[in-house]
Amino acid sequence: MQEQITLSLGKDGWLATFSDPAIVAALGTDTVPCPYTRQAPAAMVLREIQKLNPSAVVSLGPTGGLQ
């Protein structure tokens, strides 16, 4: 199954939630902060995370609407 990464806006910035159980095993969580502030446009964050994870399906979650 292809890995899914869902991007959303957290309190301090963008978050990435992974479907890969290896992430949970390694980090103890499925959600990690991205190096982007809340001011970063959703389209740019989506594009950059897709570049870093070309084999994954990257999408915006309900709180990651385009800005």
KEBAVO-290056 format. One record per residue (C-alpha): x, y, z; residue number from 1; residue in one letter; chain. Coordinates in steps of 0.2 Angstrom, whole numbers. Layout:
BEGIN
<atom><x>X</x><y>Y</y><z>Z</z><seq>NUM</seq><type>a</type><mol>A</mol></atom>
...
***
This chain:
BEGIN
<atom><x>0</x><y>0</y><z>0</z><seq>1</seq><type>m</type><mol>A</mol></atom>
<atom><x>6</x><y>17</y><z>-4</z><seq>2</seq><type>q</type><mol>A</mol></atom>
<atom><x>11</x><y>28</y><z>10</z><seq>3</seq><type>e</type><mol>A</mol></atom>
<atom><x>-1</x><y>43</y><z>14</z><seq>4</seq><type>q</type><mol>A</mol></atom>
<atom><x>5</x><y>59</y><z>21</z><seq>5</seq><type>i</type><mol>A</mol></atom>
<atom><x>-8</x><y>72</y><z>27</z><seq>6</seq><type>t</type><mol>A</mol></atom>
<atom><x>-3</x><y>90</y><z>30</z><seq>7</seq><type>l</type><mol>A</mol></atom>
<atom><x>-12</x><y>101</y><z>42</z><seq>8</seq><type>s</type><mol>A</mol></atom>
<atom><x>-10</x><y>117</y><z>52</z><seq>9</seq><type>l</type><mol>A</mol></atom>
<atom><x>-5</x><y>115</y><z>70</z><seq>10</seq><type>g</type><mol>A</mol></atom>
<atom><x>-4</x><y>128</y><z>83</z><seq>11</seq><type>k</type><mol>A</mol></atom>
<atom><x>13</x><y>134</y><z>78</z><seq>12</seq><type>d</type><mol>A</mol></atom>
<atom><x>15</x><y>128</y><z>60</z><seq>13</seq><type>g</type><mol>A</mol></atom>
<atom><x>12</x><y>114</y><z>48</z><seq>14</seq><type>w</type><mol>A</mol></atom>
<atom><x>11</x><y>95</y><z>53</z><seq>15</seq><type>l</type><mol>A</mol></atom>
<atom><x>13</x><y>79</y><z>43</z><seq>16</seq><type>a</type><mol>A</mol></atom>
<atom><x>3</x><y>64</y><z>48</z><seq>17</seq><type>t</type><mol>A</mol></atom>
<atom><x>10</x><y>48</y><z>41</z><seq>18</seq><type>f</type><mol>A</mol></atom>
<atom><x>1</x><y>31</y><z>37</z><seq>19</seq><type>s</type><mol>A</mol></atom>
<atom><x>17</x><y>21</y><z>38</z><seq>20</seq><type>d</type><mol>A</mol></atom>
<atom><x>18</x><y>11</y><z>54</z><seq>21</seq><type>p</type><mol>A</mol></atom>
<atom><x>37</x><y>12</y><z>54</z><seq>22</seq><type>a</type><mol>A</mol></atom>
<atom><x>36</x><y>31</y><z>58</z><seq>23</seq><type>i</type><mol>A</mol></atom>
<atom><x>26</x><y>27</y><z>74</z><seq>24</seq><type>v</type><mol>A</mol></atom>
<atom><x>38</x><y>13</y><z>78</z><seq>25</seq><type>a</type><mol>A</mol></atom>
<atom><x>53</x><y>25</y><z>76</z><seq>26</seq><type>a</type><mol>A</mol></atom>
<atom><x>46</x><y>41</y><z>83</z><seq>27</seq><type>l</type><mol>A</mol></atom>
<atom><x>32</x><y>35</y><z>95</z><seq>28</seq><type>g</type><mol>A</mol></atom>
<atom><x>19</x><y>46</y><z>85</z><seq>29</seq><type>t</type><mol>A</mol></atom>
<atom><x>12</x><y>47</y><z>67</z><seq>30</seq><type>d</type><mol>A</mol></atom>
<atom><x>12</x><y>66</y><z>67</z><seq>31</seq><type>t</type><mol>A</mol></atom>
<atom><x>28</x><y>76</y><z>66</z><seq>32</seq><type>v</type><mol>A</mol></atom>
<atom><x>31</x><y>95</y><z>64</z><seq>33</seq><type>p</type><mol>A</mol></atom>
<atom><x>36</x><y>102</y><z>47</z><seq>34</seq><type>c</type><mol>A</mol></atom>
<atom><x>49</x><y>116</y><z>45</z><seq>35</seq><type>p</type><mol>A</mol></atom>
<atom><x>36</x><y>128</y><z>40</z><seq>36</seq><type>y</type><mol>A</mol></atom>
<atom><x>27</x><y>141</y><z>50</z><seq>37</seq><type>t</type><mol>A</mol></atom>
<atom><x>8</x><y>145</y><z>49</z><seq>38</seq><type>r</type><mol>A</mol></atom>
<atom><x>12</x><y>159</y><z>37</z><seq>39</seq><type>q</type><mol>A</mol></atom>
<atom><x>18</x><y>147</y><z>23</z><seq>40</seq><type>a</type><mol>A</mol></atom>
<atom><x>6</x><y>145</y><z>9</z><seq>41</seq><type>p</type><mol>A</mol></atom>
<atom><x>-2</x><y>127</y><z>9</z><seq>42</seq><type>a</type><mol>A</mol></atom>
<atom><x>2</x><y>125</y><z>-10</z><seq>43</seq><type>a</type><mol>A</mol></atom>
<atom><x>20</x><y>128</y><z>-6</z><seq>44</seq><type>m</type><mol>A</mol></atom>
<atom><x>21</x><y>116</y><z>9</z><seq>45</seq><type>v</type><mol>A</mol></atom>
<atom><x>12</x><y>103</y><z>-2</z><seq>46</seq><type>l</type><mol>A</mol></atom>
<atom><x>24</x><y>105</y><z>-16</z><seq>47</seq><type>r</type><mol>A</mol></atom>
<atom><x>39</x><y>104</y><z>-5</z><seq>48</seq><type>e</type><mol>A</mol></atom>
<atom><x>34</x><y>89</y><z>5</z><seq>49</seq><type>i</type><mol>A</mol></atom>
<atom><x>29</x><y>80</y><z>-11</z><seq>50</seq><type>q</type><mol>A</mol></atom>
<atom><x>47</x><y>83</y><z>-18</z><seq>51</seq><type>k</type><mol>A</mol></atom>
<atom><x>54</x><y>75</y><z>-2</z><seq>52</seq><type>l</type><mol>A</mol></atom>
<atom><x>42</x><y>60</y><z>-3</z><seq>53</seq><type>n</type><mol>A</mol></atom>
<atom><x>40</x><y>56</y><z>-21</z><seq>54</seq><type>p</type><mol>A</mol></atom>
<atom><x>33</x><y>38</y><z>-18</z><seq>55</seq><type>s</type><mol>A</mol></atom>
<atom><x>20</x><y>44</y><z>-6</z><seq>56</seq><type>a</type><mol>A</mol></atom>
<atom><x>3</x><y>52</y><z>-9</z><seq>57</seq><type>v</type><mol>A</mol></atom>
<atom><x>3</x><y>69</y><z>0</z><seq>58</seq><type>v</type><mol>A</mol></atom>
<atom><x>-13</x><y>78</y><z>3</z><seq>59</seq><type>s</type><mol>A</mol></atom>
<atom><x>-20</x><y>93</y><z>13</z><seq>60</seq><type>l</type><mol>A</mol></atom>
<atom><x>-31</x><y>88</y><z>28</z><seq>61</seq><type>g</type><mol>A</mol></atom>
<atom><x>-46</x><y>97</y><z>34</z><seq>62</seq><type>p</type><mol>A</mol></atom>
<atom><x>-36</x><y>110</y><z>43</z><seq>63</seq><type>t</type><mol>A</mol></atom>
<atom><x>-24</x><y>112</y><z>29</z><seq>64</seq><type>g</type><mol>A</mol></atom>
<atom><x>-35</x><y>121</y><z>16</z><seq>65</seq><type>g</type><mol>A</mol></atom>
<atom><x>-26</x><y>132</y><z>3</z><seq>66</seq><type>l</type><mol>A</mol></atom>
<atom><x>-22</x><y>149</y><z>9</z><seq>67</seq><type>q</type><mol>A</mol></atom>
***
